[in-house]
């Protein structure tokens, strides 16, 4: 289903009351999750990233890691987990393998007094201070050698990290990328995540000789929307990665999830360069990711940022839904014109920002009237002034919101932009 049609159905309340009951129930369950967050303080000079680990006591009494968060230095971290008793630790990952090794400096929240997080609790003021050297061994208390795998039959014990796919090799024809599953991410985002759909997927085994190109879909979309562009990607120089996410979730949360996913994959594979191609609302998600990535010392460089048909100034239908729908999909709040999320995308300059190539589309229906659009998003929203001012170049295509993803000229342009990012002389 086209994103615009999905919006029209939803905001016209044709979708039916059962859909909005699903939305309310899903949001109630999401809000019941426990959030544990805080900061890391370190010495000035680090030999590696900091890995913050969330641990849970197993039936045998041992503390086992159930999630981790990676930082390239001091900063904020956050975990989303079911209610329960947890422990916290952080260590300096000197050899960058995401696993604690004896001798690596660490900090620990006293496990004799576990963190008790009840349903809906927001515990956000923990500070972990990693010293230059540590006495003893972290693994004497916590088993942080690997994340404890989730039990597929028990969703109440799974953390977001356990539910996220990172680097699984798959095909765009896989059933997980079907339109029905994409739609479930709009109306039932929690079920989408619990099913194990969310994450960054590879379409071929990782090859250190090729630059990853990350594709980010739009609302109600799926990585399969990029099939044509990926088929025409120069696979001798680039390898496609696809991000799959529940498009009904708050965009800020999605951008943070994408950022942490890329941090972990970059560390795992020692990735030094990456490019980003995003469509529609995916451009808003990807811009949020770029802001977080550029806001810290990260060894992975974003060499190109390409957005296609992105509603930089939001979508009026989202505002209508926020005001009138029986239950509000949280992504609508973020894509309503003037939202806090949209205002934040260009609120401040970003040091070392990657070149942004902005593609807009303008093929409207012959019988349409009113503002010019591409049958889904207005041209005015695609060409919002802050996005234009920030763009390296702007390109227009006489195509619809979705047909541009199958346009030979658009595919050629994407390849050209990516190639020039690697070799500016071309």
C-alpha positions in Angstrom: 0.0 0.0 0.0 1.3 3.5 -0.8 2.1 5.6 2.2 -0.3 8.3 1.1 -3.1 5.9 0.8 -2.4 4.5 4.2 -2.6 8.0 5.7 -5.8 8.8 3.9 -7.4 5.6 5.2 -6.2 6.1 8.7 -7.1 9.7 9.0 -10.5 9.2 7.3 -11.2 6.5 10.0 -12.1 4.0 7.2 -9.6 1.6 8.7 -12.1 0.6 11.4 -12.3 0.9 15.2 -10.4 -2.4 15.7 -7.2 -0.8 14.2 -7.4 2.1 16.8 -8.1 -0.4 19.6 -4.8 -2.1 18.5 -3.0 1.2 18.6 -4.2 2.0 22.1 -3.4 -1.5 23.4 0.1 -1.4 21.9 0.8 2.0 23.3 -0.3 0.9 26.7 2.1 -2.1 26.6 4.9 0.1 25.3 4.4 2.6 28.1 4.6 -0.3 30.6 8.2 -1.0 29.6 10.9 -0.1 32.1 13.5 2.5 31.0 16.9 2.5 32.7 19.2 5.4 31.6 22.1 7.5 32.7 25.5 8.6 31.7 29.1 7.4 31.6 32.1 9.4 33.0 35.6 8.4 31.9 39.2 9.5 32.0 40.1 11.9 29.2 42.1 9.4 27.1 40.3 6.2 26.1 41.8 3.3 24.3 38.5 2.0 23.1 34.7 2.5 23.2 32.7 2.1 26.4 30.2 -0.8 26.5 27.4 -0.3 29.1 25.8 -3.6 30.0 22.4 -4.3 31.5 22.3 -7.7 33.3 19.5 -9.8 34.8 19.8 -12.5 37.5 19.1 -15.9 36.0 17.3 -18.8 37.8 20.7 -20.2 38.8 21.6 -16.9 40.6 24.1 -15.7 38.0 24.0 -12.3 36.5 23.8 -12.5 32.7 23.9 -9.7 30.1 20.6 -9.0 28.4 21.5 -5.8 26.5 24.4 -3.4 25.9 24.9 0.1 24.7 28.0 1.3 23.0 29.5 4.8 23.3 32.7 6.2 21.8 33.4 8.1 24.9 31.5 9.8 27.8 27.8 10.3 27.2 24.3 9.2 27.7 23.0 5.6 27.4 19.5 4.1 27.7 17.9 0.6 27.9 14.3 -0.4 27.4 13.4 -3.6 29.1 10.5 -5.5 30.8 10.0 -4.8 34.5 12.4 -6.7 36.8 15.5 -6.5 38.9 18.7 -5.5 37.0 22.4 -4.8 37.4 24.5 -2.3 35.5 28.1 -2.3 34.5 30.4 -0.5 32.0 33.8 -1.4 30.6 36.4 0.1 28.3 36.4 -2.2 25.3 40.1 -1.8 24.4 40.2 -4.5 21.7 36.8 -3.4 20.3 35.2 -6.9 20.4 32.1 -5.9 22.4 33.2 -8.4 25.1 34.8 -7.8 28.4 38.4 -9.1 28.7 40.4 -9.3 31.9 42.4 -6.1 32.5 39.8 -3.8 30.9 38.7 -1.0 33.2 35.2 -1.3 34.4 32.5 0.3 36.7 29.8 -1.6 38.4 26.5 -0.7 40.2 26.6 -2.8 43.4 24.8 -6.0 42.5 23.9 -6.7 46.2 21.3 -4.0 45.7 19.8 -4.6 42.3 17.9 -1.9 40.4 14.2 -2.7 40.7 12.3 -1.3 37.8 8.5 -1.5 37.9 6.1 -1.3 35.0 6.3 2.2 33.4 9.2 3.3 35.6 11.7 5.8 34.2 15.0 5.5 36.1 17.2 7.9 34.3 19.9 9.3 36.6 22.5 6.5 36.9 26.2 7.5 36.5 28.9 4.9 35.8 32.4 6.2 36.3 35.0 4.1 34.5 38.4 4.6 36.1 41.8 4.4 34.3 42.4 1.0 36.0 40.2 -1.4 37.9 40.9 -3.9 40.6 39.5 -7.4 40.2 37.5 -8.7 37.2 34.1 -7.7 36.0 33.3 -11.3 34.9 33.6 -12.4 38.5 30.2 -10.7 39.0 28.6 -10.5 35.6 28.7 -12.8 32.7 29.2 -10.3 29.9 30.8 -12.6 27.4 27.7 -12.4 25.2 24.1 -11.3 25.4 21.7 -13.9 26.7 19.5 -15.0 23.8 15.9 -14.3 24.0 13.3 -17.1 24.5 11.0 -16.8 21.5 8.1 -18.2 23.6 8.4 -15.5 26.3 8.2 -11.9 25.2 7.8 -10.5 28.7 11.5 -11.1 29.4 13.0 -9.8 26.2 14.9 -6.4 26.0 15.0 -4.3 22.9 18.6 -5.4 22.3 17.6 -9.0 22.3 14.8 -8.3 19.9 16.9 -6.4 17.4 18.5 -8.1 14.3 22.0 -6.9 13.6 23.7 -8.1 10.4 21.5 -11.1 9.6 22.0 -11.9 5.9 18.7 -12.2 4.1 16.9 -11.4 0.9 14.3 -8.7 0.1 11.9 -11.4 -1.0 11.9 -12.8 2.6 8.4 -12.9 4.1 9.4 -10.5 6.9 9.5 -7.7 4.3 5.9 -8.4 3.1 3.5 -5.4 3.0 1.3 -7.0 5.7 4.2 -7.0 8.1 5.1 -3.5 7.2 1.6 -2.4 7.9 1.7 -4.1 11.3 4.6 -1.8 12.2 2.3 1.1 11.7 -0.6 0.0 13.9 1.1 -2.7 16.1 4.7 -1.5 16.6 5.3 -3.6 19.7 4.2 -6.8 18.0 6.5 -5.9 15.1 9.5 -5.6 17.4 8.6 -8.7 19.4 8.4 -10.7 16.2 12.1 -9.9 15.7 11.6 -7.8 12.5 13.3 -4.6 13.6 17.0 -4.1 12.8 19.7 -3.7 10.2 19.9 -6.5 7.7 22.6 -7.4 5.2 21.8 -8.6 1.7 25.2 -10.3 1.3 27.9 -11.4 3.7 29.9 -8.4 5.0 32.8 -7.6 2.6 35.4 -5.2 4.1 36.3 -4.1 0.5 32.9 -2.6 -0.1 31.3 0.5 1.4 28.0 -0.2 3.2 25.0 1.8 1.8 22.2 2.0 4.4 18.6 2.2 3.0 15.9 3.6 5.3 12.2 3.1 4.2 9.3 5.4 4.9 6.0 5.2 6.7 4.2 1.9 6.2 7.2 0.9 4.1 9.6 -2.0 3.8 13.2 -2.5 2.6 11.6 -4.3 -0.4 10.6 -0.8 -1.7 14.2 -0.3 -2.6 14.4 -3.5 -4.7 15.0 -1.6 -8.0 17.6 0.8 -6.6 19.5 -2.0 -4.9 19.4 -4.1 -8.1 21.0 -1.2 -9.9 23.5 -0.4 -7.1 27.2 -0.8 -8.1 27.8 -4.0 -6.1 31.5 -4.1 -7.0 32.0 -1.0 -4.8 29.0 -1.0 -2.4 27.1 -3.5 -0.2 23.5 -2.7 0.7 22.3 -2.7 4.3 18.6 -2.2 5.0 17.0 -0.8 8.2 13.6 -2.2 9.0 11.6 -0.5 11.8 8.0 -0.1 13.0 6.8 3.1 11.2 4.2 3.9 13.9 6.8 4.5 16.6 8.1 7.9 17.7 10.8 9.0 15.1 13.2 10.1 17.8 13.2 6.6 19.3 13.6 5.0 15.9 16.6 7.3 15.1 18.2 6.4 18.3 17.7 2.7 17.7 19.2 3.0 14.2 22.1 5.0 15.6 22.9 2.4 18.2 22.5 -0.4 15.7 25.0 1.2 13.3 27.5 1.8 16.2 27.4 -1.9 17.1 27.8 -3.1 13.5 30.5 -0.6 12.7 32.4 -1.8 15.8 31.9 -5.5 14.9 33.1 -5.0 11.3 35.5 -2.1 11.8 33.5 0.0 9.3 35.1 3.3 8.5 32.8 4.7 5.8 29.1 4.4 5.2 26.5 6.1 3.0 22.8 6.6 3.6 19.8 6.5 1.2 16.4 7.2 2.6 12.9 7.5 1.2 9.9 9.6 2.4 9.6 9.6 6.2 12.8 7.5 6.2 14.6 10.7 5.4 13.4 12.2 8.7 14.5 9.2 10.6 17.9 9.2 8.8 18.4 12.9 9.5 17.9 12.2 13.2 20.5 9.4 12.9 22.9 11.8 11.2 22.5 14.4 13.9 23.3 11.8 16.6 26.2 10.3 14.7 27.9 13.7 13.9 27.3 14.9 17.5 30.0 12.6 18.9 33.5 11.4 18.1 32.7 8.5 15.9 35.4 6.8 13.7 32.8 5.9 11.1 32.4 8.6 8.4 29.1 9.2 6.6 30.3 9.9 3.1 26.9 10.7 1.5 23.3 11.3 2.6 20.7 10.9 -0.1 17.0 11.6 0.6 14.1 11.0 -1.8 10.7 12.6 -1.5 11.0 13.4 2.2 8.4 15.6 3.9 10.8 18.0 5.6 7.9 20.2 6.6 5.6 17.4 7.6 2.3 16.2 6.3 -1.0 17.9 6.9 -2.9 14.6 7.1 -0.8 13.7 10.2 -1.9 16.9 11.9 -5.5 16.0 11.1 -5.0 12.5 12.6 -3.4 13.9 15.7 -6.4 16.2 16.3 -9.2 13.8 15.3 -8.2 10.1 15.4 -9.7 7.9 18.2 -6.1 6.9 18.9 -3.0 8.7 17.7 -0.1 6.8 16.1 3.0 8.3 17.6 4.8 8.8 14.3 1.9 11.1 13.3 2.8 13.5 16.1 6.3 13.8 14.7 5.4 14.3 11.1 2.6 16.9 11.8 3.8 20.3 10.5 5.7 22.3 13.1 6.3 19.3 15.4 9.1 19.3 17.9 10.9 16.6 16.0 10.8 18.4 12.7 11.9 21.7 14.3 14.9 19.9 15.8 16.2 18.5 12.5 17.7 21.8 11.4 17.8 23.7 14.7 21.6 23.9 14.9 24.5 23.5 12.6 26.2 20.1 12.6 30.0 20.0 12.5 31.5 18.0 9.6 28.0 17.3 8.2 28.0 14.8 5.3 27.0 16.1 1.9 23.2 16.0 1.5 21.7 15.2 -1.9 18.0 16.1 -1.8 15.7 14.5 -4.4 12.1 15.8 -4.8 9.3 14.5 -6.9 6.4 16.3 -8.6 4.2 14.1 -10.8 0.7 14.8 -9.6 -2.6 13.4 -10.8 -4.0 15.1 -13.9 -7.3 15.8 -12.1 -5.8 17.1 -8.9 -5.9 20.7 -7.6 -4.4 22.6 -4.8 -0.7 22.6 -3.9 1.7 20.8 -6.2 2.5 17.3 -4.9 3.8 13.9 -6.0 0.4 12.2 -5.1 1.5 11.8 -1.5 3.7 14.7 -0.3 3.5 18.3 -1.3 6.5 19.8 -3.2 6.5 22.6 -0.7 7.2 20.1 2.1 9.8 18.3 0.2 11.5 21.6 -0.5 11.2 23.1 2.9 13.7 26.0 3.2 15.9 24.6 6.0 16.4 21.4 4.1 17.2 23.2 0.8 19.7 25.5 2.5 21.5 22.6 4.0 21.5 20.5 0.8 24.7 20.1 -1.2 22.5 19.7 -4.3 18.8 19.5 -5.1 17.3 17.3 -7.9 13.8 17.1 -9.3 12.1 14.1 -10.9 8.8 14.1 -12.8 7.7 10.9 -10.8 5.3 10.0 -8.1 6.2 9.4 -4.5 6.7 5.7 -5.1 7.5 5.4 -8.8 10.7 7.3 -8.3 12.1 4.2 -6.5 11.8 2.4 -9.9 13.1 5.3 -12.1 16.2 4.4 -14.1 17.4 8.0 -14.0 17.0 8.1 -10.2 18.9 4.9 -9.8 21.7 6.2 -12.0 21.8 9.4 -10.0 22.1 7.5 -6.7 25.0 5.5 -8.1 26.7 8.7 -9.4 26.3 10.5 -6.0 27.8 7.5 -4.2 30.7 7.1 -6.6 31.6 10.7 -6.4 31.5 10.5 -2.6 34.3 8.0 -2.8 36.1 9.7 -5.6 35.3 13.4 -5.9 37.3 13.7 -9.1 34.8 11.4 -11.0 
